[in-house]
Structure formats: structure tokens, C-alpha cells
């Protein structure tokens, strides 16, 4: 199998404290990517100093923007740098297992019709480690590929999206699918979800059930998105245009992402009201407001119970943090176990 066809894109803003861990995990791959391109979107922390340490590394290219221009502009710059057969988006604050590149590139080499390779991931949250089991296809093997109908059936049955921190894409989708998403600036924050669904609508997907990364879950993680009602309506309108008028998403995929957005918006609105009421505890009024918020959360849950709406849902096999040493380089382990 030919290797060295992978470009990794990392947009970052003020991730200096953790960025080096991701970079080291990429450089220590069993088959390192050909190119790692980092866009520093006007960071004001130690990010420039961290990146300066890699100045002599030919694999790493740093693009520095003096002002923070946001995700939409940053992705446009990064995507214009891809000149390899495969590429990936890597979060600045996650870590990839040492065999991530060879595992996912092998899948795309083996299954020529597939436009993306997906796999499971570890989740590290508040000192605990679990493993996702987000890949549920009928008659599933440890690796293989599934047709669009199979994937969409799994999506509607389980409500699960694959971990986006370990996906490898075929680069010809940039012009075919990513650019049309980015035409609508409002959709940039959902590009990973929309891209998965757009690919799954049209192409087979290659998969491996092994974990090939570590997702660091925090209060800023996916699912904690909050926006106003006007933005909610704008999201829905643009998704419908992207799906119905442009034909990029089939009806089940469109229904999934619209429902997820409505669920997320409703949940965060209620939780913000609950947090505000806790700051002003006034006996019966506080008690009644809290009860009302919890009742609304239950109603929301039952309204969307057919979907789970958790990116890394269906976790299994809670393990000790030290077990991560089998998947990531030992020198990176201090992030999880400083002792």
C-alpha cells in the first residue's frame, strides 16, 4: 500500500496549552502524514511560541493570521492548501492514536469508492476514559464498508454519528461537497456533520471499529452549542436549501440534522434559564422555576427520543486512563496522567 498521501488541517485559536500534544501525536504516527498545515487564527496566548518550536520541521506548515477571522475564513484558507489524495480535519485539543493514519488511509486505499473512512475513538472526560461504539451496521465486521442505504438506516435506528476527530476524507470531495456547504457561511460551524451526511447520502463509507483517537470532552465540546432564535431559523433555512434545492442531503439526513439543531437549541435555552434561576434563589419562586425547567427538559427529551443526539453516544468499556498507553505514544500520556 502506498502511504504519504495524507494532509492534516488544524485550525486553532488560543489552544497553545494543548496544541503540542496533537502535533506530537501526528509526528509519531507509524506512517506520518505528508503534510500538517496549521492555521493560527490570531491567537493571543502562547500558540505562536509553541508553533515556533516546529519551524524547522518540513512536515509542518504554519499560516498565521494577525486577526481572528473565524472558522469560515480559516477553513477556506486551509482547504486551498490540500494537494494530496486524502485529508483530515484535526482538532487542536485532541490526540490521534499512533496507527490512525495507516488505519484510515488503508481503508480508503482498499475501498476505492468510499469517500471517507470512519472509526471509533476514546473519550477522555474528567479523568475517566470510555470507548465509543458509534459504528453500528447490520452484520458488522471489524472493518469493511457500507452502502449509503445501510448507513442511513443505522443513523435513523440509533441516532449515532461517527466520531469526527478520526475521519479521513478523499480530497475530491472538497470541490464537490465542501465548497457548496461553505457557500452558506452560517453552516460552517456544522461542516463536519453536514459533510458526513452529504457523503453518506451519495457514497459508500469505509469503517473500522477500532479506536484511533482520543477525544477530549469539555464544556466547549460538540453539543454545547448555543445561539439565538434568529440564528436557529437561519440554520434551518440554509439546511433546507442545501438539502432540497441543491440536492446534497436526502430526506432522512436532513430530518436528522434539523432535529438535532432544534433539540440542541431547546436544551441549551432551558439550561441557561435554569442556571440563571440558581443565581437568584428566592424560596418558592426558585423552586417553581426549577421545576418548570426540568419539566420542559423532559418534554424536549421525549419529543426527540428517537434520536440520541450525542456525538459519541453508546459508550462502552470504561477503562483506566493508563490503558491509553497502548494506543498513544508514552510521551503524550502525561496529558492524562501527570503522575
SULCOR-V943943 format. One record per backbone hydrogen bond with DSSP energy under -1.0 kcal/mol. NH is the residue of the N-H (numbers start at 1). CO is the residue of the C=O. E is the energy in kcal/mol with one decimal. If there is no record, write none. Layout:
NH_CO_E + NH_CO_E
This chain:
7_86_-1.6 + 8_35_-2.7 + 9_88_-3.2 + 10_37_-2.7 + 12_39_-2.6 + 18_15_-1.5 + 19_15_-2.4 + 21_18_-1.0 + 22_18_-1.0 + 23_19_-2.2 + 24_20_-2.6 + 25_21_-2.0 + 26_22_-1.7 + 27_23_-2.4 + 28_24_-1.6 + 29_26_-1.3 + 30_98_-2.8 + 34_6_-1.3 + 35_6_-1.7 + 36_59_-2.9 + 37_8_-2.9 + 38_61_-2.9 + 39_10_-2.3 + 40_63_-2.8 + 41_12_-2.6 + 42_40_-1.9 + 50_46_-2.3 + 51_47_-2.6 + 52_48_-1.8 + 54_51_-1.6 + 55_52_-1.5 + 57_54_-1.8 + 61_36_-2.9 + 63_38_-3.2 + 65_40_-2.7 + 74_70_-2.1 + 75_71_-2.9 + 76_72_-1.7 + 77_73_-1.8 + 78_74_-2.4 + 79_75_-2.8 + 80_76_-1.1 + 81_78_-1.9 + 82_79_-1.1 + 86_5_-2.6 + 87_169_-2.2 + 88_7_-1.9 + 90_9_-3.0 + 94_91_-1.3 + 95_214_-2.0 + 97_212_-1.9 + 98_327_-2.5 + 100_97_-2.1 + 103_99_-2.1 + 104_100_-2.5 + 105_101_-2.4 + 106_102_-1.7 + 107_103_-1.4 + 108_104_-1.8 + 109_105_-2.2 + 110_106_-2.3 + 111_107_-2.6 + 114_111_-1.3 + 115_204_-1.3 + 117_168_-2.5 + 118_206_-2.5 + 122_213_-3.0 + 123_130_-2.9 + 124_215_-2.9 + 125_128_-2.6 + 128_125_-1.8 + 130_123_-2.0 + 131_316_-2.2 + 132_121_-2.6 + 140_137_-1.6 + 144_207_-2.1 + 146_205_-2.3 + 151_147_-2.1 + 152_148_-2.7 + 153_149_-1.9 + 154_150_-2.2 + 155_151_-2.6 + 156_152_-2.3 + 157_153_-1.9 + 158_154_-2.9 + 159_155_-2.1 + 168_117_-1.8 + 169_87_-3.3 + 170_115_-2.5 + 171_85_-2.9 + 173_170_-1.7 + 174_171_-1.7 + 176_172_-1.0 + 177_173_-3.1 + 178_173_-2.1 + 179_174_-2.6 + 181_177_-1.2 + 182_178_-2.3 + 183_179_-1.2 + 184_181_-1.2 + 187_184_-2.1 + 188_185_-1.7 + 190_187_-1.6 + 191_188_-1.6 + 194_190_-2.7 + 195_191_-2.2 + 196_192_-2.0 + 197_193_-2.2 + 198_194_-2.6 + 199_195_-2.5 + 200_196_-2.5 + 201_197_-1.6 + 203_199_-3.5 + 205_146_-2.4 + 206_116_-2.1 + 207_144_-2.9 + 208_118_-1.9 + 209_142_-2.8 + 212_120_-2.1 + 214_95_-3.6 + 215_122_-3.0 + 217_124_-2.0 + 221_218_-1.9 + 224_221_-1.7 + 232_228_-2.0 + 233_229_-2.4 + 234_230_-2.0 + 235_231_-2.8 + 236_232_-2.3 + 237_233_-2.4 + 238_234_-2.4 + 239_235_-2.4 + 240_236_-2.2 + 241_237_-2.0 + 242_238_-2.6 + 243_239_-2.1 + 244_240_-3.0 + 246_241_-2.3 + 248_242_-1.9 + 254_250_-2.5 + 255_251_-2.7 + 256_252_-2.1 + 257_253_-2.2 + 258_254_-2.4 + 259_255_-2.2 + 260_256_-2.4 + 261_257_-2.1 + 262_258_-2.3 + 263_259_-2.6 + 264_260_-2.8 + 265_261_-2.7 + 266_262_-2.5 + 267_263_-2.8 + 268_264_-2.5 + 269_265_-2.1 + 270_266_-2.1 + 271_267_-2.6 + 272_268_-2.1 + 273_269_-1.7 + 274_270_-2.3 + 275_271_-2.4 + 276_272_-2.0 + 277_273_-2.0 + 278_274_-1.4 + 285_282_-1.4 + 287_283_-2.1 + 288_284_-2.8 + 289_285_-2.4 + 290_286_-2.4 + 291_287_-2.4 + 292_288_-2.4 + 293_289_-2.1 + 294_290_-2.3 + 295_291_-2.3 + 296_292_-2.0 + 297_293_-2.1 + 298_294_-2.0 + 299_295_-2.3 + 300_296_-2.5 + 301_297_-2.6 + 302_298_-2.4 + 303_299_-1.9 + 304_300_-1.4 + 307_304_-1.8 + 313_310_-1.6 + 316_131_-2.4 + 319_129_-2.1 + 323_320_-1.7 + 324_321_-1.8 + 325_322_-1.8 + 326_323_-1.5 + 327_324_-2.2 + 328_324_-2.2 + 332_329_-1.8 + 333_330_-1.2 + 335_332_-1.6 + 336_333_-1.8 + 337_333_-2.1
